[in-house]
């Protein structure tokens, strides 16, 4: 169980991945983005998650460089994730997309590279490219995002290397327990995007009650629930006080009853697209 912000889970290939990170979905290029990344690193975050489609890799890269300088740490102490977009899925095009992301981020390697969505008929070729990058030592770990169990099974039929991570929508209204169990059985690390359900849970009475009991915010309770479930989590924020607050989740523990009550909020409700029904 994670005891502090720098604590890591060990992926099945031995790579250490922080349990907690900063997500930058929908944060546009510019000073706000760069400052958020720099601030997170300065306050002890060691994981930054972006994607080609976010259109903000250059700003993330600048924020990383400033953050490393301010925190006085080396690139090796940071875990950086990006993702290949659907239009680039294919063997050669995925290799090219990886190079483009590196160039924008101004980094020599990524710690984790993910297939963003399981586009039918395309994700296997893209996975072959990820395997090549991994075997060549260009990337430390490879994985997928938004894959259901059947997508994972289909991928693993022909894959030489199993995904190390599956990053999916996960929050108290969408607990995805079956998928979580499957990933655990397969040794695939489960990671949550949109852990706070884009703010839609911040007035939930059950969560409010639990939060009050621990003198914590609802966001902190949800993020703690993630960690106690063995889920890597990457809440998004651009405000310094919120970045700090989100990460203040290592000084309390939810009881089994509280964990069960939060699990009980599940309604299989998505804020993002269903990976079986998206059309982009």
C-alpha positions in Angstrom: 0.0 0.0 0.0 1.3 3.4 -1.0 2.7 5.3 2.0 3.8 8.5 0.2 3.7 10.4 -3.0 6.8 8.8 -4.4 5.7 5.2 -3.7 5.6 2.9 -6.7 3.9 -0.2 -7.9 6.2 -2.6 -9.7 5.0 -3.5 -13.2 5.4 -7.1 -14.2 8.6 -6.3 -16.2 10.2 -4.8 -13.0 9.7 -1.1 -14.0 8.6 1.1 -11.0 5.5 3.2 -11.7 4.3 5.8 -9.2 0.8 5.1 -7.7 -0.1 8.8 -8.0 0.4 11.2 -10.8 -0.8 14.4 -12.6 -3.2 14.1 -15.6 -3.4 17.0 -18.1 -6.4 16.0 -20.2 -8.1 19.2 -21.7 -5.4 21.5 -20.4 -4.3 23.7 -23.3 -0.8 24.7 -24.2 0.3 27.8 -22.3 1.6 29.1 -19.0 -1.2 27.4 -17.0 -0.2 24.0 -18.2 3.5 24.5 -17.8 3.0 25.9 -14.4 0.8 22.9 -13.3 3.4 20.4 -14.4 6.2 22.3 -12.8 4.2 22.8 -9.6 3.3 19.1 -9.3 6.9 18.1 -9.7 8.0 20.7 -7.2 5.5 19.3 -4.7 6.7 15.8 -5.0 4.7 14.3 -7.9 6.8 11.9 -9.9 4.4 10.9 -12.7 3.0 13.0 -15.5 0.4 11.7 -18.0 -0.3 13.2 -21.4 -1.3 12.1 -24.9 -0.8 13.1 -28.5 -4.4 14.0 -28.9 -4.3 16.5 -26.0 -2.2 18.7 -28.2 -0.1 19.8 -25.2 3.0 17.7 -25.2 5.3 20.6 -25.9 4.0 22.5 -22.9 4.2 19.4 -20.8 7.8 19.0 -21.8 8.6 22.6 -20.9 6.9 22.1 -17.5 8.9 18.9 -16.9 12.2 20.7 -17.6 11.3 23.6 -15.3 10.0 21.2 -12.6 13.1 19.0 -12.7 15.3 22.1 -12.3 13.2 23.4 -9.4 13.0 20.1 -7.6 16.7 19.3 -8.2 15.9 15.8 -9.5 17.0 14.0 -12.7 14.8 12.9 -15.6 15.3 9.2 -14.4 13.3 10.1 -11.2 10.2 11.0 -13.3 7.7 8.7 -14.9 6.2 10.2 -18.1 3.3 8.6 -20.1 1.9 9.5 -23.5 -0.4 7.7 -25.9 -0.7 7.1 -29.6 -3.8 8.5 -31.2 -6.3 6.5 -33.3 -5.4 8.1 -36.6 -1.8 6.9 -36.1 -2.6 3.3 -35.3 -0.6 1.0 -37.6 2.9 -0.4 -37.5 5.0 2.4 -39.3 2.6 5.2 -38.3 2.7 4.2 -34.6 6.6 4.2 -34.7 6.4 7.7 -36.3 3.9 8.9 -33.7 6.2 7.8 -30.9 9.1 9.8 -32.4 6.8 12.8 -32.8 5.7 12.7 -29.2 9.3 12.4 -28.0 10.2 15.4 -30.1 7.4 17.5 -28.8 8.1 16.6 -25.2 11.8 17.1 -25.9 12.6 13.8 -24.1 14.9 10.9 -25.1 12.5 8.2 -24.0 9.1 7.6 -22.4 8.5 5.6 -19.3 5.1 4.3 -20.6 3.5 4.5 -24.0 -0.1 3.5 -24.5 -2.5 2.7 -27.3 -5.2 5.3 -26.6 -8.3 3.4 -27.9 -9.0 -0.1 -29.2 -9.7 0.7 -32.8 -10.9 -2.5 -34.4 -8.6 -4.0 -37.0 -5.8 -1.5 -36.1 -4.7 -2.0 -32.5 -2.8 -5.2 -33.2 -0.4 -3.6 -35.7 0.1 -0.7 -33.4 0.9 -3.1 -30.6 3.5 -4.7 -32.8 5.1 -1.3 -33.1 5.0 -0.8 -29.3 6.7 -4.2 -28.9 9.4 -3.1 -31.3 10.0 0.1 -29.3 10.1 -1.8 -26.1 12.5 -4.5 -27.4 14.8 -1.8 -28.7 14.9 -0.1 -25.3 13.2 3.1 -26.6 10.4 2.9 -24.0 10.5 1.4 -20.5 6.9 0.0 -20.5 4.0 -0.4 -22.9 0.3 -0.7 -22.3 -3.2 0.2 -23.4 -6.0 2.5 -22.6 -9.8 2.0 -22.7 -9.5 -1.8 -23.3 -12.3 -4.1 -22.2 -11.6 -7.7 -21.3 -12.4 -8.9 -24.8 -10.0 -6.3 -26.3 -7.2 -7.5 -24.0 -7.9 -11.1 -24.9 -7.9 -10.3 -28.6 -4.6 -8.4 -28.3 -2.9 -11.1 -26.2 -3.8 -13.8 -28.7 -1.0 -12.6 -31.1 1.1 -10.5 -28.8 4.6 -11.4 -27.8 4.5 -9.1 -24.9 1.5 -8.6 -22.6 0.4 -5.0 -21.8 1.9 -3.8 -18.6 -0.9 -1.2 -17.9 -4.5 -0.7 -18.8 -5.7 2.9 -18.2 -9.4 3.2 -18.1 -12.3 5.4 -16.9 -12.7 4.5 -13.2 -14.5 6.2 -10.4 -17.1 5.3 -7.7 -19.9 5.4 -10.3 -17.9 3.1 -12.7 -15.9 0.6 -10.6 -15.3 -1.9 -13.5 -14.6 -4.7 -10.9 -14.6 -7.5 -13.5 -12.0 -5.7 -15.6 -10.0 -4.9 -12.5 -10.0 -8.6 -11.5 -9.0 -9.7 -15.0 -6.1 -7.2 -15.1 -5.0 -8.4 -11.6 -5.0 -12.0 -12.7 -3.0 -11.2 -15.8 -0.5 -9.0 -13.9 -1.6 -5.9 -15.8 -1.6 -2.8 -13.7 -5.0 -1.1 -13.6 -4.9 2.7 -13.8 -7.8 5.2 -13.5 -8.5 8.2 -15.7 -11.1 10.7 -14.7 -10.9 9.4 -11.1 -13.0 12.3 -9.8 -15.7 11.8 -12.5 -15.0 15.3 -13.8 -16.2 16.8 -10.5 -19.6 15.1 -10.7 -19.2 13.4 -7.4 -18.2 16.3 -5.3 -21.6 16.7 -3.6 -22.4 13.0 -3.1 -23.8 12.5 0.4 -22.1 9.1 1.1 -18.8 10.5 0.1 -19.4 13.7 2.0 -20.2 11.7 5.2 -17.0 9.6 4.8 -14.9 12.7 4.0 -16.2 14.6 7.1 -15.4 11.7 9.3 -11.7 11.8 8.2 -11.6 15.6 7.9 -10.8 15.3 4.3 -12.3 16.5 1.0 -14.4 14.2 -1.2 -11.7 14.2 -3.8 -9.2 13.0 -1.3 -11.5 10.2 -0.2 -12.0 9.0 -3.8 -8.2 9.1 -4.5 -7.5 7.2 -1.3 -10.2 4.6 -2.4 -8.2 4.2 -5.6 -5.0 3.6 -3.9 -6.4 1.1 -1.4 -7.9 -0.8 -4.3 -4.5 -1.1 -5.9 -5.4 1.4 -8.7 -2.9 3.9 -10.1 -4.6 7.3 -10.2 -3.9 10.5 -12.1 -6.2 13.4 -11.1 -6.1 16.5 -13.2 -5.7 20.0 -11.8 -4.0 23.2 -12.7 -4.4 25.0 -9.4 -1.5 24.7 -6.9 -3.6 24.3 -3.8 -5.7 21.6 -5.5 -2.5 19.8 -6.8 -1.2 19.8 -3.2 -4.6 18.8 -1.7 -5.2 15.9 -4.1 -1.9 14.4 -3.1 -2.5 14.7 0.7 -4.0 11.2 0.8 -1.3 9.3 2.6 -2.1 10.2 6.2 -5.5 8.4 6.6 -7.0 5.1 5.8 -10.5 4.1 4.8 -12.1 1.2 6.7 -13.3 -1.9 4.9 -16.9 -0.8 5.5 -16.2 2.6 4.0 -14.5 1.0 1.0 -17.6 -1.2 0.5 -19.9 1.8 0.7 -17.9 3.6 -2.0 -17.9 0.4 -4.1 -21.7 0.4 -3.6 -22.1 3.7 -5.5 -21.4 1.9 -8.8 -24.0 2.5 -11.5 -21.8 1.5 -14.5 -22.1 5.2 -15.5 -19.5 6.7 -17.9 -18.6 10.3 -18.4 -16.4 9.3 -21.4 -17.2 7.1 -24.4 -17.8 3.3 -24.2 -14.8 1.5 -25.7 -17.2 -0.7 -27.6 -19.2 2.3 -29.1 -16.8 5.1 -29.9 -16.5 6.5 -33.4 -13.3 8.5 -33.6 
